[in-house]
Amino acid sequence: MQVPLLDLKAQYATIREEILQAISDVCESQYFALGPAVTEFEDKIAKYIGSKYAIGVSSGTDALLVSLMAADIKPGDEVITTAFSFFATAGSIFRLGAKPVFVDIERDSYNIDPSCIEEKITEKTRAIIPVHLYGQTAKMKEISKIAKCHKLEIIEDAAQAIGASSNGVSCGNFGNYGCFSFYPTKNLGAFGDGGLVTTNVESIAEKLKSLRDHGQKPRYYYNMIGGNFRLDSIQAAVLLVKLKYLDKWNEKRRQNAAIYDKLFAGSVVQTPKIGKGNICTYHQYTIAVPQRDDLNKFLTGNKVGSAIFYPKPLHLQKCFSELGYSQGDLPVTEKICDEVLSLPIYPELSAEQIEFAAQTVLKFYNNN
């Protein structure tokens, strides 16, 4: 049996005609940058997330970048975040000349540890970027309390967490900025790059709309320096089709995760720990295991897809060497980077495929 890590063709086969019609409609309209499809998508995704405003942008990375720009993050400012995330989280901070300040993560959730944040706050700290990693909300009650006390902006990196929530509040509503990615592999994926910023503040929404279009308002009048962060109409059209199925797909991911949890119970495999009140969307089903690299090779040899998200923490990456971090500075993060492995979790998996993947993992440890 073969179990790929992800099979986008399987999803496409179920909605092919709808997708082709949506793309055809955009081609007939000849609106390709922003336009009616983007406006309709923004309205519907805002309702889905529960925010007042949603601003479509060109990628999840640009969602972070334009949010930092809207929050007036400048060279020399400090932004607290996690080193256990995709590069864009810290890279966007660095691109603006600001300094990413890394703090450690929780052992169970892999999300930023709120108890480590306050000691890193200085007079230069301007914002916190918590990451809702793998589809689980970070501890936003504690983080929001710290941010409010120190008058810091919260910019949520919800790139992996569309549809996730904590105690009834959806990701994207805990701060003034919620950043989402529609990269093709995401739970809600476009046919290329795409992103979104949510906010509940009208003035911020207007600023974001201006910044995504070079800072102009009205056209050819520039009050600020923005960029070309527009969402393409074809991507919005594809996302409009997929949005109708997102809840069903996320629920199937949770069902798949429950099968894995049951099969791994009592074994050496540490399964994902979901916090009380959290609804996880399982962008990844990530286990923590000993002999991770050997297991990864064993799975590949047995035609089971797996991937390491992420093998090297951001604070130890060469491009951030000038920040002065060393091995041992974030011990939990560094240990987790040696242990985590993500298994197939996409909605179209069969129960037989999930069982085969899990039994292959267990077979490795039974043989060692």
N, C-alpha and C positions, 0 to 999 in steps of 0.2 A: 504493500500500500504506500502511496505517496501523499504526504501532507504538507503542502506549501505554507510558508509563513503567511502569505497573503495571496489571494486570487481575485484580482479586480475584474477579470473577465467573467467570473461567476456572477458578480453583482450586476455587471453591465448587461448580461444576457436577460435578466429579469425586467429591465426597464429600457431596453434598446430602442423600441419604437417611440417611446415618450421623449427620450433624449434626442433622437434624430429629428423629431418634429420641432422640439424646442430650439435646436441649433438652426434648423431651416427657417424658423420664424425670425430669428435674429438676422440671418442672411437676407431675408426678404425686406426687413426693416432698414437695413444698412446703418443701424446704430451699433457701433462697436465699442466705443469707450464711454463708460457711464451709460446714460440713456434709460428708456422705460424699463427694461428688464432689471437693471441695477436698482432702480427706485422701488420696483415691486418686491425684489428680493430683500431689500433693506427693511421695508415695511413688515414683511412676513417673518423675517428672522428676528426682528425686534420683539414682535409678539411672542415668538417661540421662546426666546431667552427671558422675556419679561422686563426688558429695558425700554426706556422711552425713545431712545435713539440708537440707530445702528448705521455705521458708515463703512461701506464696502471699500476695501483697499486692495493693493496688488499682491500682497502676500502676508503671511503671519509675521515674518520678519519686519516688513514695513508697517504692520499694525503696531508693533512695539516701538519702532523708530518714530513714527508720527505721533504716537502717544507721548513719548518722552519730549518731543519737540513742542507739543501742545502744552505740556506741563512746565515748559521753559527750563528744562534741564540744560545746563551750560557747562563749558569746560571748567574743571575744578570741583564741580559738584560731586557728591557721593550718592550712590544708589545701592541699597542693600539687596542682595539676592542669593540664590543657591548656586553652588558649583556643580550640582547634579541635574543637568538640564541640557537641552540642545543648545548649540553654540549661540544662536540668535539672541537668547536671553541676555547674555553678558555682552555679546558683540555689538548689539544696538546701543548699549550704554557707552561703550568704548568709542564707537564711531562719532559720538557727539563731543568727545573730549572729556567726558565725565569718567568717574572711577567706579567700577564695580567692586563692591565690598562683599566678599563671600562669607556666608555662615554655614554651619553644619546642618545636617538633615536628621530627621527621626529614623530610627532603625526599622520601624515597622511600615510606615507609610511612604518613606522615601521623599517626603515633602520637607520643606524648610522647617527647622525647629524653632518655634516662636521663643523658646527660652534662651536662645542664643542671639537674638536680634538686638536687644536693648544695649548690651555691652559694646556693640559695634557702632552705635549712634554717636556722631560727633556734630560739631557746629556746621559742618559742611554737608551733612546728610539731608537729602531733599525728598527721597522717595524709597519705597520698598516694592520690589517685584517678586511676589510669591508665584510659584509655578504649581499648577494643579496637575502633577505628573501622572502619566498613565491613565488619566481619566478620573482621578480622585481629588476632591477639593482639599486644599490645604486648611490648616486650622485658622480660619479667617476671623473668628470671634476674638481670639487672642491677638492676632496680627492687627486687626482693626483698632483694638484698644490701644496698642502701642503707637500706631500711626496717629491716632487722634491726640494722644498725650503729647507727642512730639511735633505735631502739625506737619506730618509727612503725607505725600501723595501715595496712594496705592494704585499700582498699575498691574492688573492681573494678567499673568501669562496663562491663558486658558486654551492654548493652541491644541492641547490633547484632550480637552474636557468639555466639548460642546454637549449640552444636555445633562451635564453633571450638576449636582446640587448638594447643599448642606442645610439641614433643618428647613427645607422648603424654599431656600433662596438659591437661585441658579447662578452658576459661575458667570462672571461678567457684570454682577450687580453689587459686589462688595466694595468696590472703590469707584473712583471717577472714570476709570478706563478699564475695559475688559478686552483683551486681545485674543483673537481666534485665527487659526490657520485652516485653509481649505486645500492644502497640499493633497494630491490624489490619494495618498495612503491614509488620510485622516478618516474618522468615522463619517464625517460629511466632507467628501472630497470632490474637488473640481476636476476639470480635464486639463489641468495645468496649475499654475500658481494662483492663489487668491487668499484674501484675508478680510478681517472685520474688526472694527473697534466699536464697542458699546459704551454708552454713557447715559446717565439720567439727568445731566445738566445741559440745558439748551445752549448756553454760551460756548461750552466745550464742544458740543456737536457742530456748531457753526464754524468754530476755529478748525476742527478736524477736516471739515469739508473743504475749507479754503486751503489748508496745508497740503491735502492730497492732490490738489490741482495747482501746484506751484505757488500757492499763497495768494491767488487772485480772488478778488470779489469787489465789484463786478468784474466781468471779463476784461483782461488787459490792464487792470488796476491792482497793484501789488502792495499790500500793507505789511507783508511779512515774507520771509524766504521759506518756501515750501519745497515740494518735490513732485515728481510724477509717480504718484501712488494710487492711480485710479484702478478700479476694478473693471475688467472687460465685460461687455454685455454677454458674450457667449458663455463665459464662466458663470455669470449670474443666472442665465437660463438653465444651465446644467444643474446648478445648486437648487434652483426652484423645484425641479423635478425630484431631486434626491431628498429635499427637506421633508416631503410628504411621507417618506419611509423611515426617517431617522429614528423616531421613537421605537419602531418595530425592530430596526437593526440593533439599536442599543440594548433593547430587552433581550434579543437573541444572544448578544455578547454576554450579558449577565447569566443567561441560562448555560452558555458554554463554560463560563467561569465556575459555575456551581458544579458542573460535571467534573472538571479538573479538581476542584477542592475536595470532592468526595473521594476521587481516585487517589489523591496524594495524602489523604488523612493518615496520620500515624507514621509517615515516612520521614526521611531526612530532608525532604523538600519543604522549604518555607514558602507557603502560599501567600497571596496578597492579603493584607489586613485592612479591612474597610472600617473607617471610623464611624462611631455612633452618629446617626442622623445623616450620614452621607449616602447619596445614590451615585455609585460609580458607573462610568460608561466603558470601562475596560478598553481604552484605546490600545493598551497592551496588557497581556496577562503575563506578569513578570514574577518569576520565582527567584529565590536566593538559595544557592546550593554550594556545597564544597566541590572541588575539582571541576569548576565551571567550564574552563576551556576544554578539558578532556571530554566533558559531557557534550559540549557544543559540537565537537568533531564527531563524536559517536552518533549524534542525531543526524548530522549531515550524511554520514555513511549509511544510515538507515532510512534516508529519504524523508526525514522530518525537518521542516524548516524551523529555524530559531535565529535569534539575533541578540546582540548585546547593546542595550541602550542604558548606560554609556560606559565604554571601557576605560576612559581617562577623564578625571574630573576637570572642570574648567580652570580651577585655580592652579593646576599643574601644566596647563597647555603652554607651549612655547611662546605663542603670541601675547600671552599675559605675563611673561616673565618679569617685566619691569614693575609689576605690582608687588613683587617681593615675597610671594608665597613659597612655602617649602613642604616637602613630604612630611606628614604628621600634623599639619596645621588643622586639617578637618578629618579627624580619624574615622568617623562613621561614614562619611562620604567616600573616603578612600577604600575602606573595607567593602562597602557595597559595590563599588565599581569592579571589584574582583569576584563578586558572587552572583550578580544579577544575570538572568537569561530570560528572554521573552519567547513565549510559545505561541503557535497559531491560535487566534481567537476570533477571527472574522465571522460574520453572521452566517455565511453559506456553508460553514463546516458541518459535516455530519457527525452524529454521536459516535459512529464507528471510527472516524478519523481522530476525534478527540481522545477516545480510549486508546487507540494505537499510539498516538503521540505520548500520552501519559505512561502507558505500559513500557514504551521504549525508554523513557527517562528512568523508570523504576528498574528496568532490566539492567541498565548501566550500573546502578548502585548494588544490585543483587550480585553482579558479576565481579564487583570490586570490593 
